[in-house]
Amino acid sequence: MTPRKEPIFIQRYIADSQALREEIVAGLTRARATLSPKHFYDRLGSQLFTAITELPEYYPTRTEAGILAAHGAEIARQVGAGSTWIDLGAGDCSKSLRLFPLLAPARYVAIDISVDFLRDALAEVQRQYPALDLLGIGLDFSASLGLPPEATIGRPVFFYPGSSIGNFTPGDALAFLRRVRAAAAGGGLLIGVDVVKPAEILEPAYDDALGVTAAFNLNALLHVNRLIGSDFDVARWKHASFYNARLSRIEMHLQARTEQIVAWPGGSRAFAAGERIHTENSYKYARDAFAALLREAGFGEPRCWTDERGWFAVYWANA
């Protein structure tokens, strides 16, 4: 019987509550108020996002899964077996697990902002692959890819699914891809990207009929209340989202239903009725434009797979 190994966990991200408070207050007091999309993801927000991925309007998750299932063997030939598979924003690790029978990685490195999110998921990965080396890293990889030496043993292959790259501005996306390219030397990147398409397809994906995305967006206010002691009343706000065709991005906002003052210890902000807090961007890319971005970041000529409708794309690029 193959001996069962145990996952190793390393927490690199240490929350600085004062710095986080200052960041939130700075965003709320800008001329055009903002909140970082990272504030969506408390426990309830994470559960709501999981529910969003099951909605009929939200095509990205199932479309990407279909591409990986249909082209998995070809993708595996490009990626090669025996890699150190580095999963950015691993969550429950399910997307990587579906690929492991074809990819046969030598090591699995799951990265999320907190190792506590990863413990149960990696226990299940270890149950299915008892001889696989597993490493869970708590890291805010959007700010830094400072990986510990344990994560860089072997040929590194980074996996960034779900079109999360769309949450970066194009300039920030390029800077992030350059950091990945430097860390992936000798390996490569497998990444999912949402493709530009008509607004009538895009907009319902971010404003569903059941109102789950609205609840997800509004829950950020409850999370911020806990983080900085503010007194947002979610009943006085509503979800607003639209496709900005000029910038090729979906924008999500929270819009004040009424004139109000929101206070927190040491400060406050008056909001006019109709005034908005910008909470998220989700950039969409033409296929050739994203391939060019990968090349500009220093990757080799990418391979691309898409679904039959051309709604979503998965790229492999050697580093």
N, C-alpha and C positions, 0 to 999 in steps of 0.2 A: 504494500500500500504506500502511495506517495505521501510523505509527511506534509502536513498542512502548516503553511507559514502563517505569520501574523502581520497585519498591516502596521506600518510605522507612520506616526503622525508628527508633523512639525508645524507649529503656529508661528508664522512670520509677521502677520498683521496684528498690531496691537492698537486697539481703538483709543484715540485721544479725545475724551469727551469734550474738553474745552475747545480744541481745534475744530471738532465737528460742529459744536454749537456756533462758533464764530463763522464757519463756512455757511451754515444754514441761515443765520441772521444776515450775513452779507448778501446772500441770494434774495432773501425776502425784502431787503431794503434797496435793491437796485431800482432804477427808474422803471425798468420792466422786470418785475419780480420773477425769480426762477427757483426751482428746487431740483436737485440732482435726482435722476431716475433711480439711483441706488437706494433712495428712501422708500421706494415701492416695496422692498423685500424684507419686511419683518415676517414673522411666522404666518400671519393671515395673508399678507401680500403674496408670499410664495405659493400658498394654497390657491389663491385666486388666479395667479398666473397659470398654474397647472390646469385649472378649470378652463381658462381662456384657450389653451391649446387643444381642448376637446370641442370647441365651438365650431359649427359649420362654416361660419364666416372666416375663421382664422386658419388660412391655408398653409402658412409657412412650415409648421411642425410636421404635418402629415405629408406635405409635398417633398420636403427634404428627406424624410424617412423613406418615401417611395423611391427617390433617386438613389439613395444608398443601398436599398434592397435590390433595385433593378440592375445597378452597375457595380455592385459590391465586389464581384470577382475581378473586374477590370481595375477598379480602384486598388484592390489588394495587390495586383501585379505591379502597379505604379509605385505604391508605398513600400512594398517589400516586407517580408516576415522578419521577426526578431528585433523589432525596434523598441526603444523606450517611448511608450505612447503617453503623451503629456496632454491631458484633457483640461482645457481652460474653461472654467465655470462648469465643473463636472456635475454639480447637483446630485441627482440620484444615480448617476453613472450609466443610465440605461442606454443612451445613444452609443456609448463606447462598447458596452456589453454586446449589443447586437452585431457589432463588427468583428469582435474578437475571434469567432470561429474561422473567419477568412484571413484576418491579419496576423494571428498568432504572435502577439507582442511578447518580448522577453520580460519587460517590466511595465507597470502601469503607474503613472503619476497623476493623481486627481487633485486639481487645484480649485479651491473656492475660498471665499473670504474668511470662512471659519471652518476649522477641522471638525467642529461639532456637527456641521451639516453633513459631513462625509462619513462619520463613523458607521452608521447603520448600512449605508450604501456599500462601503468597502468591505464590511463583514459579509455582505451577500456576494460581492465579487470574489472574495476569498473562498467562500463556500463552493462557488462554481468552478473556480480555478485555484485549487489548494496549493499548487506549486509555484504560482505566479508571485513575483516580488511586487508588493503594493506599497505605495507611499502617498499619504494624504498631506497636502500643504495648505495651510491657511494663509492666503496672500491676496492683496488687492492688486491683481495683475494689470489692471487698467492704468495704475500709476507707476508700477515698476515690475520688471521681470527678473528681479534679483533672486534667482533660484539657488537653493542650497546645493552643495556639491553632490549630495546623494541623488538629486534629480537629474543630473546631467551625465550619468554613466550610460555608455552605449550610444547608439545612433538615435538622436532626438527627432521625434515626429510630433508636431503640435497639431491638436484637433480643436477647432473653434467653430462649432456648429450653431445653427439657429439664427443666423444673420445678426448676431449681436454686434458685429462690426458696424452695423448701421447706426448704432447709438453714438458713434464718434462722428465729429465733423470730418469731411474728407481730409483736411490737413492733419487732424489728430489721428485719423485712421492710418495715414501714411507713416506718421511717427511711430505708432504702435506696431505696424507691420515691419518697420525697420528693426525694432527691438526684438520681435519674434525671429526675423531673419538672422540676427546676430546670435541669438540663443539656439537656433536650429541648425547651425553649421554642420554639414555632413548628412543632414536629414531633410526635413521639409515641413510643409504646412498643408493640412486638409481643412478647408474652410467653406462654410455655407453662406450664401449671399442672396438676399432678396432682389429681384429684378424689377426694373421700371415697368409699370403696366398701367392701364387706365384707372382713373380715380374711382370709378364705380366698382372696381374690384378691391382696391386698396382701402378705401375709407370704411366700408363695413367691417373689415378685419380689426379695426381699432375703435369701432363704435357699434358693438353687436346689439341685436334686438333684445336679448335678455338683460342687458345692462351689466354684464360681468366686468367688462373693461372699465366702465364708469366706476364700479365699486373698487376695482383695483387702483384706479387713479385717485379717487377720494380717500382711500385708506392711507395714502401717503400723508394726509393731513393729520390723521390720528397718530401715525408713527412720529411725526414731527412734534406733535403735542407732548408725547412722552419724552422725546429727546431734549427739547429746550423749554418745556413748561409753558408752551403757548396755549391759546384758548380758541383755536379754530373750531367753528361749529359746522360740521359737514353738511348740515341741512341748508346752510346758506351759500353753498357752492354747488356747481354742476360741472360735469365732464364736458370738454369740448375738444374735438380733434378734426383735422382736415389734411388733405394732401396739398402741399405747397409745390406746384409743378415747376416753378422757376428754380427752386433749390433741390428738386427731386427728393423730397422727404415728407413723411407724415409728421405732423406736429401734434403733440398732446398738451393740453392746457387744463387748468382748473379756473373756472369763471365765476366771479362773485355774482350771486343772485340779487344781492341788495348792497347798498352802501353800508360799510361796517368798519370797525377798528379791531384789529387783531393784536393782542398784547402778549408779551412774554416778560419774564423778569429782566428788568433793565432796558426795556424798549417796547415799541409798538409800531404798527403800520396801518394807515388808513387806506382802505380800498373803496373805490367808487363802484357803483353797480355796473356790471359788465366788464370790469377790469380783470385781467388774467394773470395767472402764475404759470409760466412755461415749465412743464415737467419732463418732457421727453421729445427727442427727435429720433426718427427711424429713416435713415437715408436708403434710397433704392438706387441701384446701379445698372446701367446698360452693361451687357456681358463684356464687350470689348473694353469698356472704361475700367472695369474692375481688373481685368487681365493686365491692363496698362499700369494700374496702381501697384499690382504685385511686382511687375518688372521694375518700376521706379523704386520700390522698396529693396531691390537687390536680389529678388528670387529669379530662378530660371524661367523659361517659357512655360506657362501653366497649361495644364490639361483641364478641360471643363466638361461637366455632365449636367444635363438639365432634364426636366420633365417634358412630357409631350406638348404641353401648352406653353412652355418657355417661361413659366412663372417664377422659377427659383433655379439657382445654379450652385453646384458644388465644384470647387477648384482644388487641384493638387498642384503644388509648386515646389520644386527642389530648392534647397537652400545651399 
